[in-house]
Amino acid sequence: MQDLDNIVNGQKLFLKPEYKEVLKNKKEFEGNMGSINPAKVDEIQEWTKSWDYREKNLAREAITVNPAKACQPLGAVMAGLGFENTMPYVHGSHGCVSYFRTYFTRHFKEPTPCVSDSMSESAAVFGGLSNMKDGLRNCNALYKPDMIAVSTTCMAEVIGDDLGAFILGAKEDAEGELDNVIIPNAHTPSFVGSHITGYDNMMKSILEQVSTEKGAVDEERINIIPGFEPYLGSLKEIKNISKMFGDKIVMLGDHEEQWDTGAGEYKLYAGGTKIEDLKTSINAKATISLQKYSSIATAKTIKNKWKQTYETCNPIGLSGTDAFVMKLAELTGKEVPEELKNQRAKLVDAMQDSYPYMHGKKIAIWGDPDFLLGMVSFLVEMGAIPTHVVCHNAPRKNWEAEMRAILDKSNRTDECNIWPGKDLWALRSLLFTEPVDFMIGNVYGKELYRDTKIPLIRIGFPIFDRHHLHRYSMSGYEGAINLLTWITNGILDQLDEETKDIAETDYFFDSVR
């Protein structure tokens, strides 16, 4: 039991003899009831590592095990929080919103503002109009936002709630209370797409429904849409690079400050793109999306309705950042600043230092489509071999071909495999049958590490079990140095682990790497 004079944490507490005895008795009790057969468990566990099981595992169509994606409303919440004084509002059950808030809070270690209208069983049958009417008025009265970004969950989508009509009805019943609040809305069914789809749908709706006054084109104004970006340092880095090319380059959906606040008085609404800049975004010269596949629907609005120049860049790694910088130079007509040239030179120098350790390493990596395009390009630049590239939420069109074009730049492209639509349980089979040296991915790779003993380098979203990684950039030249640092030091940590045995392997246990 706990000793008041020596309080220990749970991990150490359950190692005490009395707790071990309780666990032992529990296992014996369950085993005697026939619920556990250790020999059978071991047999099945070994079978799941075989090629026979792999074939059956990869053939799965009707079930997902250990998904490498989240649902649409999660992305919609991030999109909403990118604008000043905006409250994300989810039309659906309270439990769903609790999930979104805790998901973000565990990753960013910061509170996440978001409300719901708490649809229940009756609303699932008869519709959630009354929930919407009460919810919007309560949200406005309690939190006083300038904009309420409304999205949906499965419950509202299955019953077929009409958001536009519901919001109009709520405004009519509100007796003027909602007249000064902007309320864009997007349908974000969780049973289709993923969090990047929800981000895209919400961003499209915000731009379409708020930026409507077409005027003269501002030749100096350029919009940048960051996409679903979990690395707040990347947002800061992109803004720093943009400022070098002019003061009228505006990020649409800037959630950096919302999840990177300091100690002291808490601000419900922190930072975000100004509503005035949002309203005038339709009159910009051009828009650059940093995540092509997080902006598919948004791109159609910008190109077809706004008739605006639309570009995509993925500023991860050397070549990706080069493309972004040159696009800014082209659109603004300005020379690349010396500061950026110096940053690039430092990155190239760092890449030369670390190349011998990354070259030839077999990597398994998973994540979102745009994240993977940038990361795999960087790995190929460093001579690594992306052996398994798993994208659970891979788009049906173009993405796989784009990824193959990147992998074809590797002189060992035949060893590189793309696995669109596969989950992390499928990746487990791949790792046992075609092992790699390292994994790169989010916190859910922790279970894969425990099973396969393949070292995990944590890059991606979400990361719950390590602190402050979200504060760093993985974009731009300086972000690429961060990536290089994390990956190379992960490799060196494993090298130390493999060479630590005295008089056996420690001939390479060097103090200089």
N, C-alpha and C positions, 0 to 999 in steps of 0.2 A: 504494500500500500504506500501512498505518498507520505513522506516525512515533511512536516511543516518547516523544519529547519534546513531541509535540502530538497527543494522542489525540482523534479526532473521532468523533461519533456516526454511526450507520449512514446517516442521511439525508444528511449531508454527505459521508460516505465514498464513496457511490455516485455522487456528482457529479464525482468525480475522473476525469481523462481515461482512465486505464487501465481503470476499471470501465465507463465509457461505451463504450469500444472492445469490451469483452467482450460487453456487451449488444447492440451493433450487429451484431457477428458472429453472435450467437445468432439474432437476428431474420432476418438474411440467410440463414442456414442453413435455418431453418424455412420461410422464404418460398420458397426454391428447391425445397424438397421438396413444395411445393404446399399446405402446411397453412394458409398465410395469403395471402389475396387482399385487399390493402388497399382496393381499389375496391369489392369486394363487401361488405366489412365496413362501409364508409361507407354504402353503399346500404341495407343492412339496418338499420343504426342509424337512418337517417333515416326509414325506413318504420315503425319502432317508435314514432315520435312522432306518427303519423297517426291520424285518426279510423278509418280502415279497420282498423288494427292494434288500436285500442282496443276495437272491437266484438268482435274475436276474443279479445282478452285478457280482457275482462270476462265472456265466455261460458265461460271455463275452469271445469271441474268436477272433473277427476280429478287435478289436480296443483297443488301450492303452490309459488310462487316468492317467496323473501324473506318468510318468515312474520313476522307481528307478534304472535306469541304463543310461549310455551314449553310444555313438557309437564307432565303432572300431578304427577309425583314432586317436581319443583322446588318447587311450592307446598306439598306435604306436608312437605318439609324445613323451610320457613319456619315452618309451623304448629308443628312439633315444637320448634323452637328458641325458641318463645315461652314455654316453661315451664321452671321452675328445674330444674337438674340433669338435663336431658333430652337423650338422644342420639338423633338421627334415624338410623334404620336402614333401608336400602333393600334389599329382597329382589330381587336382580337382578345384573346384571353390574357389574364394577368400573369399566368405562369410563363407564357412565351416571353413577355417583356422582362420578367425577372431573369430569364436565361440570357437575353441579349445584354442586359446591364452587367450581370456577373461575369459574362464571357469577356466583355471589354475591360471591366474593372480588374479582373485577374491578370490580364495581359499588361495593361497600362499602369496598374496600381494607383488608379485615380477614380473618383466617382464618375458615373455616367448618367447624365440627365436623360430621362425618357419616360413617357407616360403611356398608359393604355386605358381603354374604356371598359375593360374587364367584362367582356362578353362571357356569358354562362350558358348552361344547357338550353334555357328558353330562347336566348338570342340565336343559338345555333339552329333552332327550328323555325323561329318566326322572323329572324333577321335582327340586325343590331342598330336600327335607326334610333331608338330611344337612347341606347348607350352612346351613340355619336352625339346626339343633341345635348345630353347632360355632360358628356366628356369634354367636348370643345369649350363649353361655357365654364366648366370647372377649371380646365387647363388655363384658360385666359385669365380667370379671376385670381387663381393662386400664383401663377408663374409669370404672368404679364409678358409674354413673348411678342416680338414683332412678326414672327412667322411660325406657323405650326405645320410641320411636314408630316403628312398623314400617309401611312403605309398599312398593309394588311397582313394577317396570318392565315393559316389554312382554314380556320373556322369560318372566317368571313368570306373567303373565296369559295368554299364548298357550298355555302348557302346562296352565294351569288350577290352579295351586297353591292349596290351601285354607289361608289364613293362620291362621285360628282353630285348625284342627286341628293345623297344624304347630307353633304356639306351645305348645299343650297337650302335644304329644309332646316338644318340646324341654324343657319344664319337668319332665316325668316322668323324662326321661333325665338331667337335670342334678343329681339327688340333692340337692335343696334349695338349690342355688346361686342359683336364680332366684326363690325363694319371696318375697323381699322387694323384687322389682323389678316395677313396674307396666309392663305391655306392651300398650298399645292398638295396634290395627292397622287399616289401611284399604287397600282395593284401589284402586290409582291407575293404571289402564292409560293409557299415553301416547298410544295411538291413538284415544282418545276425549277430548273436552273440551280443557282447557288447564291452565296452572299455577293458575288461580283455582279450577278444579274440584278439583284435587288438594288445594289449601289447604282447601277446603270439606269434602271427604271426610275429611281427616285431623282437622280440628277437630271435625266431627260425631262421629267415632269416639272421640276423646279425651274429649269431654264425656259421651257415652253410656256409655263403658266405665269411666270413673273417677269421675264424679259420679253416684252411684247411690243414696245414702242420703237419701231424701225425708224432710224433717222440717218443722217449723213455718216459715212464711214469715218471713224477715227483712225487715221493712218499710223498712229503711234501705239494704238491699243492692241495688245495681244492677250488672249486668254490662255491659261494653262489649267487643264483638268488633271489632278494627280491620280485619280482612280482610288481603289481600295488600298490605302497605304497605311500599314501598321507601324512603320518606322517614322516616328515624328521628326527625327533628325534629318530624314530624307526631304521632308517638306521644307525644313529650314534651309537645307543645302540648295534645293531647287530655287527657292526665293532669293538666296544669296547670288546664285549664278545669274538669275534673271535680272536682278538689279544692276548688274554690270552692263546690261544692254539697254537699260532705260527704266524710267519710273512708271511707265504705263503698262507694264506686264503684270497682269492680275491673276492670282490663283483662284479658281472657282471651286470652292469646297476646301477651305483651309482649316482643318481640324487640329492643327498643331497645339495651340494654346489650351484647347479644351481638355486635353489629356496630359498636359505638361505644366501644371500649375505649381506655384510655390507655397510654402507654409504661410499661415496668417489667415486673413479673412477669405472665406470661400466665395467664389463667384460662380453662380449658376450658369451664366453664359460668359465664356472666356474666349476672346479672339473671334476668329471666323471672318469670312469674306463679307465686306460691307454690303448691305442690301442695295445701296445706290450703285455700287459696282456691278452687282448682279443684274440690276435692271438695265444697265447700259451695255451689258456683255453682247447683246445682239448687234451692236454697232462697231464691234472690234474689227480690225483688219483680218485677223486670223485666230484660230484656236488650235492649240497643241494638246493632244491627249498623251499622257505618259503611260497609259495602260490601254492598249488597243482593244483588248477583249473585255475590259471593264467599261467600255464606252461604245458598244456596238449600236445600241438604240439612240444614245446621245449623238453619235456621229451623224445619223440620218437627219436628226433635227437641225443640226448645225449646217450640214451641206445642202439639204433639200429645202428646208423652210427658211433658214436664215440666209442662204446663198453665200455662205462664208467659206473662206479657205480653211481647210481642215487638214491637219498633219498629225502623225503619230510618231513618237520617239520613245525609246525605252532606255533611259540613262543609267543603266547598270553596267559596270565594267568599263574597259577602255574604249572599245569601238562604239558601245551604246552611248557613252557620254560624248564622244566625238561627234556622233550624229546629232545629238541634241544641241550641242554648242554651235555647230555649223548651221543648223536650222535657225537658231536665234539670230546668228550673224546674217543669214540670208534674208530673213523677214524684216530685220531692223535696218539692214544696210550698214551695219557697223563692223569694225574690225574686232577680232577676238582679243580681249584684254590680256595684257602681259601676266596679270595675276593668274588667269586660267591656264596660260601656257606654262607657268611655273608649277602649278598644281599637277598638270599633266606630266611634266618632266619628272616630278617626284614620284608619281605613280609608276611610271615606266621603270625608274630606278628600283623601286620597291619590288616590282614584278620580277626584275632580273635577279634580285637577291633571293627571292623565294621560289623561283622556278624549279631549281633542282629537287626541291622537296615535294612539290605538287605534281611534277611531271610523271606521267605513267600511273598515277593513283586511280584506282577504279572507284567510282562514286555512284551511289544510289541517291536520288534526290526527288522530292515531291513538293507540290505546292500549287498555287494558282497559275493559270496560263502565262500571264505576262511576267510574273516572278520567275518562272522556269525559263522563258526565252532569254531573259537577261542573265540569269545565273549560269545557265548552260553555256551561253556565249562566253562568259568570263572564264568558266572552267576550261573550255576549249582553248582560249587564249593562253592559259597557264599550262597547257599540255596534259591536263587531267583527262580521264576517260569517263564520261557520263554513261555508265553501263546500264543503269535502269532509270528512266525518266518517267515518273508516274504523275499523271494529272487527272484526278478524279472528276474535276469539272471542266474538262477539255471541251472547247467548242467543236461543233460538228464540221465546220468549214474552215479550211486554210491553216489552222493551227498546227496540225501534225506535219503538213508540208513545210511550214516555216521552221519547225523544230528540226526536221530532217536536213534542211538546207544548212542549218548551223552545225549539226553533227557531221555533215559531209566535209566540213573544213578540218576535221580531225583526221590524222593519218591512220587512226584506228577506228574509223567509223563503223566497220563491220561488227565491232564489239559493243556498239551503242544501240540500245533498244528503247523505243517509245511505247508507253503503255497508257493510252488515253482511256478515260472512263473507269480505271481500276482503283480499288481502295487499298488501304494499308494491310488488310489481311491477304490480299493478292500479292502485295509487295513482300510479305513474309515468306511466301512460297518461293518467290524469285530469289530472295536472299539466301535461302537454304540450298537451292539447286544451282544457282549461279552467284556465288558469294562475291562481295566487293570489299574494298579496304575501309571505306568510310561511308557514312550516311550524312546527308544534309537535309534538315527538315525541322518541323515544329516539335512541340512537346510530346506529341503522340508517338514519336519515334522512340520514346523512352521504353515502351513495351517491346519494341523490336530489338532494341539494344539488349534488354534483359534476356530475350529468347536467343538471339543470334550471337551476342557478344561483339557485334560490329560497332565500333565507336560512332557516337552521334555528335555531329557539330550542329548546334542549334541556330538555325537561320530560318525565319519564316513566321507564320502566324497560325495559331497563338503560341506564345511561350509563357507558360504559367510558373514554371519551376526554377527560373533564373530571373534575376532582377536587373532592370535598367537597360536591357539591350535595345528596347524600343526608343530610347533617347538618342541612339546613334543613327548615323546616315548609312544607307547602303547604295545611295545614288550619287552621281557625280564622281569626280576624280578622288575626292577625299573619302567618299563613301566606298569606293572600290578599294582604297587602302584598308578601310575597316574590314571589308570582306576578306581581303588578303591576310590580314592579321588573324582573324578568327579561324580561317581554314588552315593556314600554315601552322599556327600554334596548336591547333587540334591535332594535326599530324605529328608535330614534335612531341606533344604530350604522350601520344601513343608510342612513339619511338622510344621515349624514356621508359615507358612501362615495359616494353618488350626487351629492353637491354639493361635491366636493373639487377639481374641475378649475378651474384658475386662469382667470379671465376668461370662463369658459363656463358653469359651473354653480355657482360658489362664491358667488353672490349670496345663497344660503341656507346657506352654510357658517358657521353661527352658533355663538358661544360660549355663548349662552343658549338653552335649549330649554324 
